[in-house]
Amino acid sequence: MATVEERVKAIASKKLGVDEVKIEDNFTADLGAESVDSIELVAMFEEEFGIEMDEDAALAVQTVGDAVVFITNVCKEQGVEIEQ
């Protein structure tokens, strides 16, 4: 199983059409995500990890690194096993 970071980067890369996604990348400024992209990313992350995220809180996440931390915490809260 891939780590949360690897999975988040893979989804962002696929959805946003970016070859390389770095942990410090900002979804909008660096990766070009627009509002609809952000909503779709949240849905994709929920599906990938089998979790439900608070949409407002999830949409407030700015960077790939913040998304990794946010998703990790949600997984722990919801009892979903993940690879660190």
C-alpha positions in Angstrom: 0.0 0.0 0.0 1.3 3.5 -0.8 1.6 6.1 1.8 -0.9 8.9 2.3 1.6 11.4 0.7 2.1 9.1 -2.4 -1.6 8.6 -2.9 -2.4 12.4 -2.5 0.3 13.3 -5.0 -0.9 10.7 -7.5 -4.5 11.9 -7.3 -3.5 15.5 -7.6 -1.2 14.8 -10.5 -3.9 12.8 -12.4 -6.7 15.3 -11.7 -4.7 18.4 -12.4 -2.6 17.1 -15.3 0.7 17.9 -13.5 3.7 15.6 -14.0 5.4 16.4 -10.6 3.6 17.2 -7.4 5.7 18.4 -4.5 4.8 18.3 -0.8 5.1 22.1 -0.6 2.9 22.8 -3.7 -0.2 25.0 -3.3 -3.2 23.5 -5.1 -4.2 26.7 -6.7 -1.0 28.8 -7.1 1.4 26.0 -8.0 -0.9 23.3 -9.5 -3.5 25.5 -11.1 -6.6 24.0 -9.4 -9.8 26.0 -9.8 -12.8 25.9 -7.5 -14.4 22.9 -9.3 -11.1 21.1 -9.3 -10.9 21.5 -5.6 -14.3 20.1 -5.0 -13.6 17.1 -7.3 -10.2 16.5 -5.5 -12.1 16.3 -2.2 -14.4 13.7 -3.6 -11.5 11.8 -5.1 -9.6 11.8 -1.8 -12.8 10.6 0.0 -13.2 7.7 -2.4 -9.5 6.8 -2.4 -9.3 6.7 1.4 -12.8 5.5 2.2 -13.5 8.6 4.4 -15.9 11.5 4.7 -14.4 14.9 5.1 -16.1 18.1 6.2 -16.2 19.9 2.8 -15.5 23.4 4.2 -12.6 22.2 6.2 -11.2 20.2 3.3 -11.6 23.1 0.9 -9.6 25.4 3.3 -6.5 23.1 2.8 -4.0 25.0 0.7 -1.0 22.8 0.1 -0.3 19.1 -0.7 1.5 18.7 2.7 -1.5 20.2 4.5 -3.8 17.8 2.6 -1.6 14.8 3.7 -1.9 15.9 7.4 -5.6 16.6 7.1 -6.4 13.3 5.4 -4.2 11.4 7.9 -6.1 13.0 10.8 -9.5 12.2 9.3 -8.5 8.6 8.6 -7.4 8.2 12.3 -10.7 9.8 13.5 -12.7 7.5 11.3 -10.7 4.4 12.1 -9.3 3.9 8.6 -6.0 2.1 8.5 -3.3 3.9 6.4 0.3 3.5 5.7 2.4 6.3 7.3 
